[in-house]
Amino acid sequence: MMHTQPISNVIHIEKKTAQRLKDTVPAQPLIALSAAEVRQQLLMQLQSSLDLRAVLTMFFNTSQRLVAYDSLVFNHAAHDAEVVLGAAHSQHRIQYTLNYQSEFLGDMTFTRAQRFSDLELGNLESIMSSLVLPLRNALLYSTALQNALKDPLTGIGNRNSMQATLERDIAIAHRHNHALSVLMIDIDYFKRVNDIYGHNMGDLVLTKVAQTLEKQLRNTDSLFRYGGEEFLVVLPNTASTEAVLVAERLRESLESLLISNEQGVINVTASLGCATLNTDESLSSLLQRSDKALYAAKHNGRNQVQYAS
């Protein structure tokens, strides 16, 4: 049996030029509407939402009144965005690279069993012009939401993000009887860094510490800047024994961290407090116990891990 290979075609939306697919089999649209009518519908619909998936879903549903296809796949790596609508078909596809005034807006791929005709590709390009600005606005809105949950200095989660993540993970742990642990981390003698080397070096230390901690964690773990020189790590599905081992690994990685500047090399250490979620325990109680363990680590000489019993 002879198999047809997938066909890809990358198109810059501003130029609207493409190498057309040959020997096409035309497909009938679901509902016969002109490109102008579909474009007008899209112009009205796409202004109603700033949610990326909602915008693409509206385009997916309405565009098929002009050109029938199986799936729409949108990707934007820089925004960590991927939206898949419909049932992807690998036999035939057409890919568009979307740009607006030299700003990359993502890649969009359409798939179906039959090849697209030149007329269909022209119609798709025509109505995609109505998608560009709503898509750009949705990406900007997504970025704003993400930034609202990030610490601007270190790039990790902030207190708002921590609150939401802990509430979710604690609810899941209680519902499914899963283990969950948290680590409260405080950089030892951080005030001395600011006093001796200045706040720019202090900011560098915070950034390097965040990067070092993040490298040691699993994808399922979460790292947040709790405030000042304090960080919080959330460890889902992690019981007390494993949590202490993770804490020790983090402590050792910070102890080996050396940060250079014009005046010399700064050695960083940290104190850690570890607590594991108890049955029916609240978020505030869990944080209080981890903070109490952190205080014990600092009181007992710093650069160590203490576990809250």
C-alpha positions in Angstrom: 0.0 0.0 0.0 1.3 3.4 -1.0 1.5 6.0 1.8 1.4 9.8 1.3 3.9 11.7 3.3 2.9 14.8 5.4 3.4 18.1 3.6 4.5 21.2 5.4 4.4 24.8 4.1 5.8 27.7 6.2 4.1 31.0 5.4 4.8 34.5 6.7 1.4 36.0 7.3 2.4 39.5 6.4 3.7 38.5 3.0 1.0 35.9 2.3 3.2 34.0 -0.1 3.6 30.2 -0.2 4.7 27.3 -2.3 1.4 25.8 -3.2 0.7 22.1 -2.9 0.2 20.4 -6.2 -2.3 17.8 -7.3 -4.8 18.9 -4.7 -8.2 17.4 -4.0 -10.6 20.3 -3.2 -12.7 19.9 0.0 -16.1 21.4 0.5 -16.6 23.9 3.4 -19.0 22.9 6.1 -21.2 25.9 5.4 -20.8 27.9 2.3 -19.8 31.4 3.3 -17.5 33.9 1.6 -14.1 34.8 3.0 -15.4 38.3 3.6 -18.3 37.0 5.6 -16.2 34.7 7.7 -13.6 37.4 8.3 -16.3 39.8 9.4 -17.7 37.2 11.9 -14.2 36.7 13.2 -13.5 40.4 13.6 -16.5 40.6 15.9 -15.9 37.3 17.8 -12.2 37.5 18.5 -12.5 40.9 20.3 -14.6 39.3 23.0 -11.8 37.4 24.9 -8.2 37.8 26.0 -7.8 34.1 26.8 -5.5 32.4 24.2 -7.3 29.1 24.0 -10.7 30.9 23.8 -9.5 33.1 20.9 -8.1 30.1 19.0 -11.2 28.0 19.6 -13.4 30.8 18.2 -11.1 30.9 15.1 -11.2 27.1 14.8 -15.0 26.9 14.9 -15.7 29.8 12.6 -13.0 29.3 10.0 -14.4 25.9 9.2 -17.5 27.6 7.7 -15.1 28.5 4.9 -12.5 25.7 4.9 -13.0 22.3 6.4 -10.0 20.7 8.2 -9.4 18.2 11.0 -7.2 20.1 13.5 -5.5 23.4 14.4 -2.2 23.3 16.4 -0.7 26.5 17.8 2.8 26.8 19.2 4.8 29.6 20.8 7.8 28.3 22.6 8.8 31.6 24.2 5.4 31.8 25.9 5.4 28.1 26.7 2.1 27.9 24.8 0.7 25.0 22.9 -3.0 24.7 21.9 -4.3 21.6 20.1 -7.9 21.8 18.7 -9.6 18.9 16.9 -8.1 15.5 16.0 -4.6 16.0 14.5 -4.2 14.2 11.1 -0.6 13.5 10.0 -1.2 12.9 6.3 -1.5 16.5 5.1 -0.7 19.7 6.9 0.0 23.4 6.2 2.0 25.5 8.6 1.9 29.3 8.9 4.4 31.4 10.8 2.5 34.4 12.2 4.3 37.8 12.5 3.1 41.3 13.2 5.4 44.2 12.5 8.4 41.9 12.9 7.0 40.5 16.1 6.8 36.7 16.2 3.3 35.5 17.2 3.7 31.8 16.9 3.3 28.9 14.5 -0.1 27.5 13.4 -0.6 24.2 11.7 -3.8 23.0 10.0 -4.2 19.2 9.2 -6.6 17.0 7.4 -6.8 13.8 5.3 -7.1 15.6 1.9 -4.7 18.1 0.5 -5.6 21.8 0.6 -6.3 23.5 -2.7 -4.8 26.9 -3.7 -8.2 28.5 -3.3 -8.5 27.1 0.3 -5.1 28.2 1.2 -5.8 31.7 -0.1 -9.0 31.7 1.9 -7.2 30.7 5.1 -4.6 33.4 4.6 -7.3 35.9 4.1 -9.2 35.2 7.3 -6.1 34.8 9.3 -5.5 38.5 9.0 -8.4 38.9 11.5 -6.6 36.7 14.0 -3.3 38.5 14.3 -4.2 41.4 16.6 -6.5 39.4 18.9 -3.7 36.7 19.1 -1.1 39.3 20.0 -3.4 40.8 22.7 -4.0 37.3 24.1 -0.2 36.7 24.2 0.4 40.0 26.0 -2.3 39.3 28.5 -0.9 35.8 29.2 2.5 37.4 29.8 1.0 39.9 32.2 -0.7 37.2 34.2 2.5 35.2 34.3 4.6 38.2 35.4 2.0 38.9 38.2 2.9 35.6 39.7 6.7 35.9 39.4 9.3 37.6 41.5 10.8 40.3 39.2 14.4 39.8 40.5 14.8 36.0 40.5 12.1 35.0 38.0 10.7 32.3 40.3 7.2 32.4 41.9 6.2 35.1 44.3 4.0 35.0 47.4 0.8 35.2 45.4 1.9 32.2 43.3 3.1 30.3 46.4 -0.3 30.8 48.1 -2.2 29.5 45.0 0.1 26.5 44.5 0.1 25.5 48.2 -3.7 25.7 48.4 -4.0 23.5 45.4 -1.3 21.0 46.4 -2.6 20.7 50.0 -6.1 20.1 48.8 -4.9 17.3 46.5 -2.8 15.8 49.3 -5.7 15.7 51.7 -8.2 14.4 49.0 -5.9 11.5 47.9 -4.0 10.9 51.1 -0.7 11.9 49.5 2.4 13.1 51.3 3.5 16.7 50.9 6.4 18.6 52.4 7.7 22.1 52.4 11.2 23.6 52.9 11.7 27.1 54.3 15.2 28.4 53.3 17.0 31.4 54.6 20.4 32.7 53.3 22.8 32.9 56.3 24.1 36.4 57.2 22.6 37.9 54.1 22.6 41.4 55.6 26.4 41.3 55.7 26.5 40.8 51.9 24.5 44.0 51.4 26.5 45.9 54.0 29.9 44.9 52.7 29.4 44.5 48.9 26.3 46.6 48.3 22.8 45.8 47.2 23.7 45.0 43.6 25.8 42.1 44.9 23.0 41.2 47.2 20.6 41.0 44.2 23.1 38.8 42.4 23.4 36.4 45.4 19.6 36.1 45.5 19.4 35.3 41.8 22.3 32.8 41.9 20.7 31.1 45.0 17.3 30.8 43.2 19.0 29.3 40.1 21.0 26.8 42.1 17.9 25.7 44.1 15.9 25.4 40.9 18.4 23.1 39.2 18.2 20.6 42.1 14.4 20.2 42.1 12.1 18.0 40.1 9.7 19.3 37.5 6.9 18.6 39.9 8.4 20.7 42.7 7.8 24.4 43.1 10.2 27.2 44.2 9.1 30.6 45.5 10.7 33.7 46.9 9.0 33.9 50.3 10.4 37.4 51.0 13.7 39.1 51.4 16.4 36.4 51.6 13.9 33.6 52.3 12.7 30.9 49.8 10.1 28.2 50.0 10.1 24.9 48.2 6.9 22.8 47.8 7.6 19.0 47.4 4.4 17.1 46.3 4.3 13.4 47.0 7.3 13.7 49.3 7.3 12.2 52.8 9.5 13.4 55.7 12.5 11.1 55.2 12.8 12.0 51.5 12.1 15.7 52.2 15.1 15.8 54.6 17.3 14.3 52.0 16.2 16.9 49.5 16.9 19.6 52.0 20.4 18.3 52.7 21.1 18.2 49.0 19.9 21.8 48.6 22.0 22.9 51.6 25.1 21.3 50.1 24.6 22.8 46.7 24.4 26.3 48.3 27.4 25.6 50.5 29.5 24.9 47.3 28.2 28.0 45.5 30.9 30.6 45.1 30.0 34.1 43.7 32.8 36.3 42.5 33.1 40.1 42.4 35.8 42.7 42.3 36.4 42.5 46.0 36.7 38.7 46.2 34.6 35.6 46.3 31.4 35.2 48.4 30.6 31.9 49.9 26.9 31.3 50.5 25.3 29.0 53.1 21.7 28.6 54.1 19.6 27.3 57.0 16.5 25.1 56.2 13.4 24.2 58.0 11.4 21.2 56.8 7.8 20.2 57.6 5.5 17.5 56.3 1.8 18.0 56.0 -0.3 16.4 58.8 -3.8 15.0 58.4 -6.3 17.8 57.9 -3.5 20.4 58.5 -4.1 23.9 57.2 -1.7 25.9 55.0 -0.9 28.4 57.8 -0.1 25.7 60.2 2.2 24.0 57.8 4.1 27.2 57.1 4.3 28.0 60.9 5.9 24.6 61.6 8.4 25.0 58.8 9.2 28.5 59.9 9.7 27.2 63.5 12.1 24.5 62.2 14.0 27.2 60.2 14.3 29.3 63.4 15.8 26.2 65.2 18.3 25.7 62.4 19.5 29.3 62.6 19.5 29.2 66.5 21.6 26.0 66.5 24.4 27.5 64.4 23.0 27.9 60.8 24.0 26.1 57.6 21.9 23.1 58.6 18.5 21.4 58.2 16.0 21.1 61.0 12.8 19.0 60.7 9.5 20.0 62.4 8.1 17.0 64.3 
